[in-house]
Amino acid sequence: MADQDISISADTTPATGKRALRKRLFLIFGIAIALVALLVLAWQWLFAWRTVSTDNAYVGADVAQVTPRVAGTATAVLVEDTAQVKAGDVLVRLDPSDAQMALDRAEAEFARAEREYRQTAATGQSLLASATARNSDIAAAQAQLQVASANLERTRIDYERRRKLSANGAVSGDELTAATNAYQAAQANMALARAQVRQAQSNSRAAARQAAANLALTAGTTEASSPDVMAARAARDQAKLDLERTVIRAPISGVIARRQVQVGQRISAGTPLMTIVPTDRLYVDANFKEGQLKRVRAGQPATLTSDLYGGNVVYHGHVAGLGGGTGAAFALIPAQNATGNWIKVVQRLPVRIALDPKELAAHPLRVGLSMDARVDVSGQ
């Protein structure tokens, strides 16, 4: 009987030990899970609430579209796609022949306008001198009128005396006739002298009006400020500018993309030739869920990593602003949810994040690359 009890105890001891070990392991595992949960909660409480993050973020840029301002034929294309250019570098040259001829014509018109102004000014002075000379003609005509008046008075007296004497026969008929003729001639000369005075006065007034009309063309102006000269100068400057625009230069520094021009191609003004991406002025559009935006404000700091460099390269920036609407709101065909099968879809709003130019220079990015963005909202 004693041997049997000893045997039963020996059989049950290992099983009891395994159950105790299993309980200890489950207890340790439970404690570990509880500690992890507490650590997660503590991290969420202390750190995670301070930031919002998304991996739905992409690099963007305000690119420059290169378009010609004048029409012409491309004679040289000096860049290729992916080429790095600086502001002011020559990109394309157009045939300058037409622009050069237009400039030559404008130069000739400008010179002619200057010459015509000088001629008009000289003519005005000449007409003014002529009007002054007409005043002398009036004085001469008035002197002739005085002579004719005196002659008329003399012949009248002589005629009256001879007419009275002829009644007594003291003067012959021939003498009376001569006196009569002389008196009539003096009357005619008097009328002629009056007419000459009126003619001289009319000529003086006409010359004065003509001089005034001509001087009005240049009154208050100089050769440089004359309207005709200014218009010709503006046309000359425009032609010169059009000639300069046959050389197309880079408006900003960046990388050439989407080059669409070839040598010999006839180009109209405004035709897109290529695009320049300013790699030193890139930004990130991070599309956050609407539930994440409660505390996002402009000016908040942000950190970003790119798929290109991985987590070893961290970019720093700040929130520049929030978009005016979701992507669905500005889609060409907006979603129509007024149906019985409507399902709510969480919307995303783009948040513009400006990047540090120095970090971009050290680790260049390209438009369209994927980014992970994290915004620190603890300050709000």
C-alpha positions as CSV (number, residue, x, y, z in Angstrom):
1,M,0.0,0.0,0.0
2,A,2.8,2.3,0.9
3,D,4.6,1.5,-2.4
4,Q,1.4,2.4,-4.3
5,D,1.2,5.8,-2.7
6,I,4.8,6.5,-3.5
7,S,4.2,5.7,-7.1
8,I,1.2,7.9,-7.5
9,S,3.0,10.9,-6.0
10,A,5.9,10.3,-8.3
11,D,3.5,10.3,-11.3
12,T,1.7,13.5,-10.4
13,T,4.7,15.7,-9.4
14,P,5.9,16.4,-13.0
15,A,2.4,17.3,-14.3
16,T,1.9,19.7,-11.4
17,G,5.3,21.4,-12.1
18,K,4.4,21.9,-15.8
19,R,1.1,23.5,-14.9
20,A,2.8,25.8,-12.5
21,L,5.4,26.7,-15.2
22,R,2.7,27.4,-17.7
23,K,0.9,29.7,-15.3
24,R,4.1,31.6,-14.6
25,L,4.7,32.0,-18.4
26,F,1.2,33.2,-19.0
27,L,1.5,35.6,-16.1
28,I,4.8,37.0,-17.5
29,F,3.3,37.2,-21.0
30,G,0.3,39.1,-19.6
31,I,2.5,41.4,-17.6
32,A,4.6,42.1,-20.7
33,I,1.5,42.8,-22.8
34,A,0.2,45.1,-20.0
35,L,3.6,46.9,-19.9
36,V,3.6,47.3,-23.7
37,A,0.0,48.7,-23.6
38,L,1.0,51.1,-20.8
39,L,4.1,52.2,-22.8
40,V,2.0,52.7,-25.9
41,L,-0.6,54.7,-23.9
42,A,2.2,56.7,-22.2
43,W,3.8,57.4,-25.6
44,Q,0.5,58.4,-27.0
45,W,-0.2,60.6,-24.1
46,L,3.3,62.2,-23.9
47,F,4.3,62.4,-27.6
48,A,1.9,61.1,-30.2
49,W,-0.8,63.7,-29.5
50,R,1.8,66.3,-30.3
51,T,2.1,65.4,-34.0
52,V,0.0,64.4,-36.9
53,S,1.5,62.5,-39.8
54,T,0.7,61.1,-43.3
55,D,2.5,59.3,-46.0
56,N,0.2,60.7,-48.6
57,A,2.5,63.6,-49.5
58,Y,4.3,64.6,-52.7
59,V,6.9,67.1,-53.7
60,G,5.6,70.1,-55.8
61,A,7.0,73.3,-57.2
62,D,5.8,76.5,-58.9
63,V,7.4,75.8,-62.3
64,A,8.2,78.4,-64.9
65,Q,6.7,77.9,-68.4
66,V,9.1,79.2,-71.1
67,T,7.2,80.8,-74.0
68,P,8.4,83.2,-76.7
69,R,7.0,86.7,-76.8
70,V,7.6,87.1,-80.6
71,A,7.1,84.7,-83.4
72,G,10.0,83.3,-85.4
73,T,11.9,80.2,-86.5
74,A,14.2,78.4,-84.0
75,T,17.7,78.5,-85.3
76,A,19.4,77.1,-82.1
77,V,18.2,75.1,-79.1
78,L,20.9,75.1,-76.5
79,V,19.4,72.9,-73.7
80,E,18.1,69.4,-73.3
81,D,15.8,67.8,-70.7
82,T,17.4,67.4,-67.3
83,A,19.9,70.3,-68.0
84,Q,20.6,72.6,-65.0
85,V,20.3,76.2,-66.0
86,K,20.6,79.6,-64.2
87,A,18.4,82.6,-64.6
88,G,19.5,84.5,-67.7
89,D,21.0,81.6,-69.5
90,V,20.2,81.4,-73.3
91,L,17.8,78.6,-74.0
92,V,16.6,79.2,-77.6
93,R,17.6,81.5,-80.4
94,L,15.1,82.6,-83.1
95,D,15.8,84.0,-86.6
96,P,16.4,87.7,-86.0
97,S,16.1,88.8,-89.7
98,D,12.5,90.1,-89.5
99,A,13.0,91.8,-86.2
100,Q,16.1,93.5,-87.4
101,M,14.3,94.9,-90.5
102,A,11.5,96.1,-88.3
103,L,14.0,97.8,-86.1
104,D,15.6,99.5,-89.1
105,R,12.2,100.8,-90.3
106,A,11.5,102.1,-86.8
107,E,14.8,103.8,-86.6
108,A,14.1,105.5,-89.9
109,E,10.6,106.7,-88.8
110,F,12.1,108.0,-85.6
111,A,14.7,110.0,-87.5
112,R,12.1,111.4,-89.8
113,A,9.9,112.4,-86.9
114,E,12.8,114.3,-85.4
115,R,13.5,116.0,-88.7
116,E,9.9,117.0,-89.2
117,Y,9.7,118.5,-85.8
118,R,12.8,120.6,-86.5
119,Q,11.3,121.6,-89.9
120,T,8.0,122.6,-88.3
121,A,9.7,124.6,-85.6
122,A,11.8,126.5,-88.3
123,T,8.7,127.1,-90.4
124,G,6.9,128.5,-87.5
125,Q,9.7,131.0,-86.9
126,S,9.8,131.9,-90.6
127,L,6.0,132.5,-90.6
128,L,6.3,134.6,-87.5
129,A,9.0,136.8,-89.2
130,S,6.8,137.0,-92.3
131,A,3.9,138.2,-90.2
132,T,6.1,140.9,-88.7
133,A,7.2,141.9,-92.2
134,R,3.5,142.3,-93.1
135,N,3.2,145.0,-90.5
136,S,5.8,146.9,-92.4
137,D,3.7,146.5,-95.6
138,I,0.8,148.1,-93.7
139,A,2.9,151.0,-92.7
140,A,4.1,151.5,-96.3
141,A,0.5,151.3,-97.6
142,Q,-0.7,153.8,-95.1
143,A,2.1,156.2,-96.2
144,Q,1.0,155.8,-99.8
145,L,-2.5,156.5,-98.6
146,Q,-1.3,159.8,-97.0
147,V,0.5,160.8,-100.2
148,A,-2.6,160.0,-102.3
149,S,-4.8,162.0,-99.8
150,A,-2.5,165.0,-100.1
151,N,-2.4,164.7,-103.9
152,L,-6.2,164.4,-104.0
153,E,-6.6,167.6,-101.9
154,R,-4.1,169.5,-104.1
155,T,-5.9,168.4,-107.4
156,R,-9.3,169.2,-105.8
157,I,-8.3,172.7,-105.0
158,D,-6.7,173.2,-108.4
159,Y,-9.8,171.9,-110.1
160,E,-12.2,174.1,-108.0
161,R,-10.1,177.2,-108.8
162,R,-10.0,176.6,-112.5
163,R,-13.7,175.7,-112.6
164,K,-14.6,179.0,-111.0
165,L,-12.3,180.9,-113.4
166,S,-13.6,179.1,-116.4
167,A,-17.0,180.7,-115.8
168,N,-15.4,184.1,-116.5
169,G,-13.4,182.9,-119.4
170,A,-10.1,183.4,-117.5
171,V,-9.2,179.7,-118.0
172,S,-9.3,177.9,-121.2
173,G,-11.3,174.7,-121.6
174,D,-8.1,172.7,-122.1
175,E,-6.8,173.8,-118.7
176,L,-10.1,172.9,-117.0
177,T,-10.1,169.5,-118.7
178,A,-6.5,168.9,-117.5
179,A,-7.4,169.9,-113.9
180,T,-10.5,167.7,-114.0
181,N,-8.5,164.7,-115.2
182,A,-5.9,165.3,-112.6
183,Y,-8.5,165.5,-109.9
184,Q,-10.2,162.3,-111.0
185,A,-6.8,160.5,-111.2
186,A,-6.1,161.6,-107.7
187,Q,-9.4,160.2,-106.5
188,A,-8.6,156.9,-108.2
189,N,-5.2,156.9,-106.6
190,M,-6.8,157.6,-103.2
191,A,-9.2,154.6,-103.7
192,L,-6.3,152.4,-104.7
193,A,-4.2,153.5,-101.7
194,R,-7.1,152.6,-99.4
195,A,-7.5,149.2,-101.0
196,Q,-3.8,148.6,-100.6
197,V,-4.0,149.4,-96.9
198,R,-6.9,147.0,-96.5
199,Q,-5.0,144.3,-98.5
200,A,-1.9,144.8,-96.3
201,Q,-3.9,144.5,-93.2
202,S,-5.6,141.3,-94.4
203,N,-2.3,139.9,-95.4
204,S,-0.9,140.7,-92.0
205,R,-3.8,139.0,-90.2
206,A,-3.5,135.9,-92.5
207,A,0.2,135.7,-91.9
208,A,-0.3,136.0,-88.1
209,R,-2.9,133.3,-88.1
210,Q,-0.7,131.0,-90.2
211,A,2.2,131.6,-87.9
212,A,0.1,130.9,-84.8
213,A,-1.3,127.7,-86.3
214,N,2.2,126.5,-87.1
215,L,3.7,127.5,-83.8
216,A,0.8,125.7,-82.0
217,L,2.2,122.4,-83.4
218,T,5.4,122.9,-81.3
219,A,4.1,125.1,-78.5
220,G,5.0,123.8,-75.0
221,T,7.1,120.9,-76.4
222,T,10.7,120.2,-77.3
223,E,12.1,117.8,-79.8
224,A,12.3,115.1,-77.2
225,S,8.7,115.7,-75.9
226,S,7.0,116.1,-79.2
227,P,4.1,113.6,-79.5
228,D,5.1,112.4,-82.9
229,V,8.7,112.0,-81.8
230,M,7.7,110.2,-78.7
231,A,5.4,107.8,-80.7
232,A,8.3,107.1,-83.1
233,R,10.7,106.6,-80.2
234,A,8.2,104.1,-78.6
235,A,7.9,102.2,-81.9
236,R,11.7,102.1,-82.1
237,D,12.1,100.9,-78.6
238,Q,9.4,98.2,-79.2
239,A,11.2,97.0,-82.3
240,K,14.5,96.9,-80.4
241,L,12.8,94.9,-77.6
242,D,11.3,92.5,-80.1
243,L,14.8,91.9,-81.5
244,E,16.2,91.2,-78.1
245,R,13.3,88.8,-77.5
246,T,14.5,86.6,-80.4
247,V,17.0,85.3,-77.8
248,I,15.0,83.4,-75.2
249,R,16.5,83.2,-71.8
250,A,15.8,81.3,-68.6
251,P,13.5,83.3,-66.3
252,I,14.6,81.3,-63.2
253,S,17.2,78.8,-62.2
254,G,16.3,75.2,-62.2
255,V,16.1,72.0,-64.2
256,I,14.8,71.8,-67.8
257,A,11.8,69.5,-68.2
258,R,9.3,68.8,-71.1
259,R,11.3,70.4,-73.9
260,Q,9.1,70.7,-76.9
261,V,11.0,72.8,-79.4
262,Q,13.3,71.7,-82.3
263,V,15.7,73.5,-84.6
264,G,13.9,74.8,-87.7
265,Q,10.5,74.8,-86.0
266,R,8.2,77.8,-86.7
267,I,7.1,79.2,-83.3
268,S,4.2,81.5,-82.6
269,A,4.2,83.9,-79.7
270,G,3.0,82.2,-76.5
271,T,3.8,78.6,-77.7
272,P,5.1,76.5,-74.7
273,L,8.7,75.5,-75.4
274,M,9.8,73.9,-72.2
275,T,9.4,74.0,-68.4
276,I,11.9,75.0,-65.7
277,V,11.6,73.3,-62.3
278,P,13.1,75.5,-59.5
279,T,14.8,72.7,-57.5
280,D,15.8,75.2,-54.8
281,R,12.2,76.3,-54.2
282,L,10.3,73.1,-53.8
283,Y,7.4,72.4,-51.4
284,V,5.4,69.4,-50.2
285,D,1.7,69.0,-50.4
286,A,0.8,66.6,-47.6
287,N,-2.8,65.3,-47.8
288,F,-4.0,64.9,-44.2
289,K,-7.3,63.2,-43.3
290,E,-10.0,65.7,-42.2
291,G,-9.9,64.3,-38.7
292,Q,-6.2,65.2,-38.3
293,L,-6.6,68.9,-39.1
294,K,-8.2,70.1,-36.0
295,R,-5.0,71.5,-34.5
296,V,-3.0,72.1,-37.7
297,R,-2.1,75.8,-38.2
298,A,0.1,77.8,-40.5
299,G,3.6,78.3,-39.2
300,Q,3.8,75.0,-37.3
301,P,7.1,73.1,-37.7
302,A,7.2,69.9,-39.7
303,T,9.7,67.1,-40.4
304,L,9.7,65.1,-43.6
305,T,11.5,62.1,-45.1
306,S,11.5,60.9,-48.7
307,D,11.4,57.5,-50.2
308,L,14.4,58.7,-52.3
309,Y,16.8,59.0,-49.4
310,G,15.0,57.0,-46.7
311,G,14.8,57.8,-43.1
312,N,18.5,58.8,-42.8
313,V,17.8,62.2,-44.4
314,V,15.3,64.3,-42.5
315,Y,13.9,67.6,-44.0
316,H,12.7,70.4,-41.8
317,G,10.0,72.9,-42.8
318,H,6.9,74.7,-41.7
319,V,3.2,74.7,-42.6
320,A,2.7,77.4,-45.2
321,G,-1.1,77.1,-45.3
322,L,-4.0,74.8,-45.8
323,G,-5.8,74.1,-49.1
324,G,-9.1,75.8,-49.9
325,G,-10.8,72.5,-50.6
326,T,-10.4,68.8,-50.9
327,G,-9.3,67.1,-54.1
328,A,-12.8,65.7,-54.7
329,A,-14.3,69.2,-54.4
330,F,-12.1,70.5,-57.3
331,A,-12.3,67.4,-59.5
332,L,-13.5,67.8,-63.0
333,I,-16.3,65.5,-62.2
334,P,-17.2,66.0,-58.5
335,A,-18.6,63.0,-56.6
336,Q,-22.4,62.9,-56.5
337,N,-23.4,61.4,-53.1
338,A,-27.1,62.3,-53.2
339,T,-28.1,58.6,-53.7
340,G,-29.6,55.9,-51.5
341,N,-26.2,54.0,-51.7
342,W,-24.2,56.8,-50.2
343,I,-21.1,55.7,-48.2
344,K,-19.1,58.3,-46.3
345,V,-15.5,58.5,-47.5
346,V,-12.9,60.2,-45.4
347,Q,-11.7,63.2,-47.2
348,R,-8.1,64.6,-47.4
349,L,-7.1,68.2,-47.5
350,P,-3.7,69.3,-48.9
351,V,-1.5,71.1,-46.4
352,R,1.4,73.1,-48.0
353,I,4.7,72.6,-46.3
354,A,7.7,74.9,-47.2
355,L,11.1,73.2,-47.1
356,D,14.5,74.5,-46.0
357,P,16.4,75.7,-49.1
358,K,19.8,74.6,-47.5
359,E,18.6,71.1,-47.0
360,L,17.2,71.0,-50.5
361,A,20.6,72.1,-51.8
362,A,22.3,69.3,-49.8
363,H,19.8,66.6,-50.8
364,P,18.0,67.7,-54.0
365,L,14.4,66.5,-54.6
366,R,12.3,66.3,-57.8
367,V,8.7,67.2,-58.4
368,G,6.3,64.3,-57.7
369,L,8.5,62.3,-55.3
370,S,6.7,60.7,-52.3
371,M,7.3,62.0,-48.8
372,D,6.3,61.1,-45.3
373,A,5.3,64.3,-43.4
374,R,4.9,64.9,-39.7
375,V,3.6,68.2,-38.3
376,D,4.2,69.3,-34.7
377,V,0.8,70.6,-33.4
378,S,1.8,70.8,-29.7
379,G,2.2,74.6,-29.9
380,Q,-1.5,75.1,-30.7
